[in-house]
Amino acid sequence: MELVTVENQQTWSMSSPEKRQKKMSLLSLLFFMLGALNIYVYLQKAKRRFDSDIALLLRVGLLAASVAGLLEVYSAFALPVQFSQN
């Protein structure tokens, strides 16, 4: 009879930390998943922001190249004609 009581006490004392460990594992898994989701959303927003920044940079670069090309054409053709008339 005493042996059964000891077994019950051992089983009870071992099951409580196991249950606590299982709850902690589920809780840590939940926090990990939420953190991973948060990081994923942040990276997707950063990627979209990076893509829009690249698109803006390309547009500004194209505009600057167009202005430089117009100035080059103007200086190559229009300025010599004006100086030759004077």
N, CA, C and O of each residue as an XYZ file, in Angstrom:
344
protein
N       0.811     -1.187      0.000
C       0.000      0.000      0.000
C       0.857      1.255      0.000
O       0.524      2.247     -0.648
N       1.915      1.204      0.700
C       2.810      2.354      0.771
C       3.476      2.620     -0.591
O       3.704      3.766     -0.979
N       3.775      1.540     -1.288
C       4.409      1.658     -2.593
C       3.493      2.365     -3.586
O       3.960      3.165     -4.396
N       2.232      2.085     -3.533
C       1.262      2.718     -4.417
C       1.200      4.209     -4.130
O       1.125      5.014     -5.058
N       1.231      4.585     -2.877
C       1.197      5.991     -2.504
C       2.428      6.715     -3.035
O       2.331      7.841     -3.523
N       3.564      6.077     -2.940
C       4.793      6.688     -3.453
C       4.704      6.837     -4.966
O       5.109      7.860     -5.519
N       4.174      5.818     -5.631
C       4.028      5.913     -7.084
C       3.063      7.027     -7.461
O       3.311      7.767     -8.413
N       1.970      7.153     -6.726
C       1.023      8.226     -7.017
C       1.659      9.591     -6.794
O       1.438     10.516     -7.576
N       2.433      9.721     -5.746
C       3.099     10.998     -5.485
C       4.111     11.296     -6.568
O       4.217     12.435     -7.022
N       4.860     10.283     -6.992
C       5.846     10.502     -8.049
C       5.152     10.870     -9.365
O       5.596     11.769    -10.078
N       4.092     10.187     -9.669
C       3.363     10.474    -10.894
C       2.778     11.884    -10.844
O       2.828     12.624    -11.826
N       2.222     12.243     -9.684
C       1.643     13.571     -9.558
C       2.710     14.652     -9.651
O       2.499     15.673    -10.305
N       3.857     14.440     -9.001
C       4.894     15.457     -9.018
C       5.548     15.556    -10.387
O       6.023     16.626    -10.766
N       5.581     14.469    -11.129
C       6.188     14.520    -12.457
C       5.223     15.086    -13.489
O       5.661     15.713    -14.454
N       3.942     14.886    -13.315
C       2.999     15.350    -14.322
C       2.808     16.867    -14.262
O       2.558     17.498    -15.289
N       2.921     17.449    -13.085
C       2.729     18.888    -12.978
C       3.793     19.675    -13.745
O       3.436     20.565    -14.517
N       5.086     19.385    -13.564
C       6.074     20.098    -14.392
C       5.945     19.770    -15.875
O       6.204     20.622    -16.725
N       5.550     18.549    -16.186
C       5.369     18.200    -17.594
C       4.245     19.022    -18.218
O       4.362     19.508    -19.343
N       3.153     19.169    -17.464
C       2.056     19.992    -17.966
C       2.505     21.442    -18.100
O       2.197     22.115    -19.084
N       3.234     21.906    -17.099
C       3.728     23.275    -17.148
C       4.686     23.452    -18.333
O       4.650     24.469    -19.025
N       5.538     22.452    -18.552
C       6.475     22.504    -19.665
C       5.724     22.511    -20.993
O       6.107     23.227    -21.918
N       4.659     21.718    -21.092
C       3.879     21.675    -22.323
C       3.205     23.019    -22.575
O       3.186     23.507    -23.706
N       2.652     23.618    -21.519
C       2.029     24.929    -21.675
C       3.062     25.968    -22.076
O       2.790     26.818    -22.924
N       4.243     25.908    -21.477
C       5.290     26.867    -21.817
C       5.756     26.654    -23.259
O       6.063     27.616    -23.964
N       5.807     25.397    -23.692
C       6.215     25.127    -25.067
C       5.201     25.704    -26.046
O       5.576     26.296    -27.058
N       3.918     25.533    -25.745
C       2.894     26.091    -26.629
C       2.926     27.610    -26.619
O       2.753     28.253    -27.654
N       3.150     28.178    -25.433
C       3.225     29.632    -25.335
C       4.439     30.172    -26.079
O       4.347     31.182    -26.778
N       5.572     29.502    -25.929
C       6.768     29.966    -26.638
C       6.609     29.790    -28.146
O       7.088     30.617    -28.922
N       5.939     28.717    -28.563
C       5.670     28.526    -29.989
C       4.763     29.632    -30.518
O       4.972     30.136    -31.622
N       3.765     30.008    -29.737
C       2.863     31.090    -30.135
C       3.626     32.407    -30.282
O       3.457     33.120    -31.271
N       4.461     32.725    -29.297
C       5.242     33.958    -29.392
C       6.229     33.913    -30.555
O       6.455     34.924    -31.219
N       6.812     32.749    -30.801
C       7.726     32.613    -31.936
C       6.995     32.854    -33.249
O       7.502     33.556    -34.125
N       5.792     32.268    -33.388
C       5.033     32.433    -34.630
C       4.612     33.893    -34.820
O       4.663     34.416    -35.933
N       4.200     34.541    -33.742
C       3.817     35.952    -33.853
C       5.026     36.805    -34.213
O       4.923     37.726    -35.023
N       6.167     36.497    -33.611
C       7.385     37.242    -33.934
C       7.818     37.009    -35.365
O       8.229     37.943    -36.053
N       7.727     35.770    -35.818
C       8.096     35.461    -37.197
C       7.155     36.157    -38.174
O       7.589     36.658    -39.211
N       5.874     36.185    -37.844
C       4.906     36.882    -38.696
C       5.199     38.380    -38.726
O       5.119     39.009    -39.780
N       5.534     38.944    -37.582
C       5.855     40.361    -37.511
C       7.087     40.685    -38.360
O       7.101     41.680    -39.084
N       8.103     39.857    -38.270
C       9.319     40.066    -39.067
C       9.012     39.921    -40.552
O       9.509     40.702    -41.362
N       8.195     38.927    -40.922
C       7.842     38.719    -42.326
C       7.099     39.927    -42.898
O       7.402     40.377    -44.003
N       6.132     40.449    -42.151
C       5.377     41.622    -42.610
C       6.301     42.829    -42.735
O       6.198     43.591    -43.696
N       7.204     43.009    -41.770
C       8.148     44.127    -41.840
C       9.029     44.017    -43.077
O       9.256     45.009    -43.769
N       9.525     42.816    -43.357
C      10.394     42.642    -44.525
C       9.639     42.855    -45.832
O      10.197     43.390    -46.790
N       8.367     42.438    -45.880
C       7.582     42.672    -47.088
C       7.334     44.160    -47.308
O       7.402     44.644    -48.438
N       7.046     44.887    -46.226
C       6.859     46.335    -46.356
C       8.159     47.006    -46.763
O       8.153     47.922    -47.585
N       9.271     46.561    -46.196
C      10.565     47.129    -46.552
C      10.895     46.848    -48.014
O      11.470     47.691    -48.702
N      10.525     45.648    -48.485
C      10.768     45.308    -49.889
C       9.953     46.214    -50.808
O      10.466     46.719    -51.807
N       8.668     46.417    -50.461
C       7.837     47.313    -51.273
C       8.386     48.731    -51.252
O       8.418     49.411    -52.277
N       8.821     49.174    -50.065
C       9.381     50.508    -49.940
C      10.663     50.615    -50.759
O      10.900     51.623    -51.425
N      11.496     49.561    -50.707
C      12.740     49.547    -51.466
C      12.454     49.571    -52.962
O      13.112     50.288    -53.715
N      11.463     48.780    -53.390
C      11.101     48.763    -54.812
C      10.582     50.120    -55.271
O      10.910     50.569    -56.369
N       9.779     50.773    -54.443
C       9.275     52.090    -54.836
C      10.392     53.125    -54.816
O      10.387     54.049    -55.629
N      11.347     52.985    -53.902
C      12.499     53.898    -53.888
C      13.350     53.708    -55.135
O      13.841     54.681    -55.707
N      13.526     52.464    -55.558
C      14.303     52.185    -56.776
C      13.580     52.770    -57.984
O      14.216     53.365    -58.854
N      12.270     52.610    -58.047
C      11.502     53.159    -59.171
C      11.612     54.684    -59.199
O      11.775     55.278    -60.265
N      11.525     55.310    -58.038
C      11.672     56.759    -57.966
C      13.074     57.184    -58.392
O      13.234     58.162    -59.123
N      14.079     56.458    -57.938
C      15.459     56.762    -58.321
C      15.652     56.628    -59.834
O      16.338     57.447    -60.446
N      15.051     55.603    -60.437
C      15.162     55.439    -61.893
C      14.460     56.578    -62.638
O      14.961     57.060    -63.653
N      13.309     57.002    -62.137
C      12.605     58.116    -62.793
C      13.412     59.406    -62.708
O      13.527     60.135    -63.694
N      13.962     59.686    -61.552
C      14.765     60.899    -61.393
C      16.015     60.813    -62.258
O      16.426     61.806    -62.859
N      16.621     59.631    -62.325
C      17.792     59.439    -63.179
C      17.457     59.635    -64.647
O      18.230     60.248    -65.382
N      16.322     59.125    -65.078
C      15.883     59.301    -66.465
C      15.597     60.765    -66.762
O      15.940     61.257    -67.837
N      14.973     61.464    -65.823
C      14.715     62.889    -65.999
C      16.024     63.675    -66.087
O      16.166     64.562    -66.929
N      16.980     63.346    -65.214
C      18.273     64.037    -65.238
C      19.020     63.753    -66.539
O      19.638     64.653    -67.108
N      18.967     62.506    -67.012
C      19.626     62.166    -68.276
C      18.962     62.889    -69.442
O      19.649     63.311    -70.373
N      17.640     63.040    -69.410
C      16.927     63.759    -70.475
C      17.319     65.231    -70.496
O      17.568     65.800    -71.559
N      17.372     65.846    -69.311
C      17.767     67.259    -69.235
C      19.201     67.426    -69.712
O      19.506     68.372    -70.438
N      20.091     66.511    -69.309
C      21.486     66.591    -69.751
C      21.580     66.410    -71.262
O      22.367     67.088    -71.922
N      20.789     65.508    -71.807
C      20.792     65.312    -73.263
C      20.289     66.544    -73.992
O      20.861     66.931    -75.011
N      19.229     67.167    -73.493
C      18.728     68.402    -74.116
C      19.758     69.520    -74.050
O      19.954     70.249    -75.023
N      20.414     69.654    -72.905
C      21.461     70.679    -72.803
C      22.620     70.401    -73.749
O      23.193     71.328    -74.321
N      22.964     69.137    -73.916
C      24.051     68.781    -74.829
C      23.668     69.096    -76.275
O      24.472     69.632    -77.038
N      22.437     68.760    -76.639
C      21.973     69.056    -77.997
C      21.930     70.569    -78.202
O      22.357     71.064    -79.245
N      21.428     71.294    -77.232
C      21.363     72.754    -77.335
C      22.766     73.347    -77.473
O      22.993     74.226    -78.305
N      23.705     72.864    -76.656
C      25.052     73.435    -76.732
C      25.770     73.016    -78.008
O      26.631     73.750    -78.495
N      25.437     71.862    -78.556
C      26.113     71.397    -79.769
C      25.576     72.088    -81.020
O      26.342     72.338    -81.950
N      24.295     72.398    -81.068
C      23.721     72.941    -82.298
C      23.309     74.401    -82.189
O      23.597     75.179    -83.099
N      22.667     74.788    -81.145
C      22.117     76.134    -81.060
C      23.170     77.172    -80.729
O      23.137     78.263    -81.297
N      24.097     76.884    -79.841
C      25.093     77.874    -79.459
C      26.049     78.221    -80.591
O      26.336     79.404    -80.774
N      26.567     77.253    -81.372
C      27.444     77.646    -82.485
C      26.724     78.505    -83.532
O      27.335     79.377    -84.150
N      25.443     78.259    -83.726
C      24.690     79.059    -84.706
C      24.573     80.487    -84.189
O      24.721     81.428    -84.968
N      24.312     80.674    -82.902
C      24.211     82.023    -82.341
C      25.535     82.755    -82.401
O      25.556     83.955    -82.671
N      26.647     82.063    -82.155
C      27.959     82.733    -82.206
C      28.378     83.051    -83.624
O      29.081     84.037    -83.848
N      27.964     82.240    -84.594
C      28.335     82.519    -85.973
C      27.566     83.700    -86.547
O      28.040     84.352    -87.477
N      26.383     83.983    -86.005
C      25.612     85.120    -86.475
C      26.170     86.424    -85.929
O      25.968     87.472    -86.542
N      26.851     86.398    -84.818
C      27.387     87.643    -84.251
C      28.636     87.972    -84.884
O      29.250     88.985    -84.549
